[in-house]
Amino acid sequence: MLISPAFAQDAGAASGASFIQFVPLVLIFVVFYFLLIRPQQKKMKNHKLMLDAVRRGDRIVTNGGIVGLVTKAMLDDRELTVEIAENVRVKVMRDMVSSVISKTEPVGDKASKDQAEAAENKKS
């Protein structure tokens, strides 16, 4: 007798083993989420907030490396007019701004501060 008999395995043991096989895949997904996906989503959210806050008078850097001063920015329009040299203005898509170098005070806040100072000076 050269052939040995083959015995069938229990079907119940295979279901528990299959769950254990998926545990490493779940752990890998959790690690990828916290190390890659979540930080990238946070970075994109902060970049979008920065783009929405760009206004006239801000110094920006475009994705192409051009540094300029925003001369016209409208919220409805996704374009910015940027002065890159004296009397040289270019239109740049708002999404192509990589960073804001320096922010300016909002015009409304400065005007309200000036009015408050003038009212205070009149009282004195």
Residue, then its C-alpha position, 0 to 999 in steps of 0.5 A: m500500500l503506497i497510497s495513504p488515506a487523506f482525511a478531510q479538515d473541519a469546516g469550522a476551523a477554516s472560518g476562524a482562520s479566515f478572519i485572522q487573515f484579514v486582521p493584518l490588512v485592516l491594521i495596514f489600512v488604519v496605519f495608512y489612514f493615520l499616517l498618509i490620508r488624514p494629514q493630506q486631507k488636513k493640509m488640503k483643507n488649510h490650503k483651501l482656507m488660505l486661498d479663500a483668504v487671499r485679498r488685495g495687498d497680499r504678497i503671494v508665491t505662485n506654483g511657478g515660483i513667481v512672487g507678486l503683490v495681489t492688486k485685484a481679488m474677487l471672491d466670485d472670480r477665481e482669478l487674481t490680478v498680481e503685480i510682479a514688477e512695476n506696471v506689469r500685471v498678470k492674471v493668475m488662477r487662485d488655485m495656482v497660489s502656493s503660499v502667502i508671504s505677507k498678509t495685510e490688514p483688511v481695509g474695513d478693520k483699518a477704517s474702523k480703527d481710524q474712525a475709533e481713534a478720531a472719535e477718541n481724539k474729539k472727546s479729548 
